[in-house]
Amino acid sequence: MPRFSFDPEAEGIRTARRRLSAAYARQPGAEVPVVDPGCPPSGIPLSVRFADNEAMLAHAVGWADSLAASGSDWPPFLDAYCTVPMVAEAFGSELHFREGDIGVRPILADIGGIRSLRPRPLGETSTIRRMMEWIDFAQRRLGTEVPVWVADIQSPFSVAAQIVPPVELFQACADDPAAVHHLCRMVTDYTLEWMQAHLRQVENPAFPGRNFPSLPERIGICISDDTPLVMLSPDMYREFAFPYNAELSRAFGGVHIHCCGNYRHNLDNLLDLPGLRSIQAHAGPGEFPLPLTATEDAAFNRARRKIAFFIDANEVTRGDEYRGRPRDHYREYVLPRLKQGDLTGCILQSCGPSADAPDPADAVLWTRRQLAGS
């Protein structure tokens, strides 16, 4: 039977948690955590893990073990399932497995049909039921010393774009705004019910949860807000996304915002969210460009003075200029821009491995040295 191969209270893990806690709290002078989520080493496909508790157990234990051995400031956690399809499935959207995740196909072609929609109860929604079954199984088999990575909430507007095709939803913002609000209201109510049940079930939760390095402190939850942050104008975001995200933030003691893509045009909106604790940015010329200096009039500079900020990168982020060159991307682009300003609240993912430097642990050490100026 798979068991963890590390001590959950080892000094290195306690140090990682202290560094993260200080960063999320924006403690002046605190050391910048350098994190790396690594890759689940099991190689077990999601479709298999979703159907088989033993397969999911092997995956989750292997990932936690690899995090404990990595030397980064990302503390080990017990993985659960990605929440992207869950609430949309409750409203009837059709599940389909893709490589590495589960997607949904919208249930409605026309937003006019939303008034007849009624969500399934939590226990009758297959993905939510499966999440509950897995958490019960894992807590019985493994105990609760290693915290469960809390689910991220999909923002109500993002879920609405899984129930109604995005183009139809965007058009309805202009033609039938009452229908859009009705749908977002229903999704928000269901999300509140589901997340409250999820948090009651998890005995040792790690916050803010999925997408973020997490720790067993109630510092708010993650909202994945990709669709509205990237696709809506500031005025439309303020009307159709902001109120529902604000309601979720008030309900769960604050929020940490995940978004893939360039959402700089809506970052000032985010800064007005009650209880905003941190943002995640895939920083680089290919996705979320960072300001050249820390003093220019830029939303990111306003954000870094107010909240914590989790900076990471990938091949899309690096763009053509730095493709395949993660260390050059950090050395020439990311770190010079970050280090010009105050690093209070910064959480930095390592540059990541490359073809000529494949060891993730070495990438963590290299990133720490670069931060220290050596």
Secondary structure, DSSP 8 states (H G I E B T S, - for coil): -----S-TT-HHHHHHHHHHHHHHTT-TT----EE-----TT---HHHHHH-HHHHHHHHHHHHHHHHHH-SS----B-----TTHHHHHTT-EEEEETTEEEEE-S-SSGGGGGG-----GGGSHHHHHHHHHHHHHHHHH-SSS-EE---EE-HHHHHHHHS-HHHHHHHHHH-HHHHHHHHHHHHHHHHHHHHHHHHH-SSEEBS-TTS--BSS---EEEE-HHHHHHS-HHHHHHHTHHHHHHHHHHTT-EEEE--S--GGGHHHHHTSTTEEEEEEEBSTTSB---SSSSSS-HHHHHHTTSEEEEE--HHHHHHHHTT-HHHHIIIIIHHHHHTS--TTEEEE----BTTB--HHHHHHHHHHHHHT-
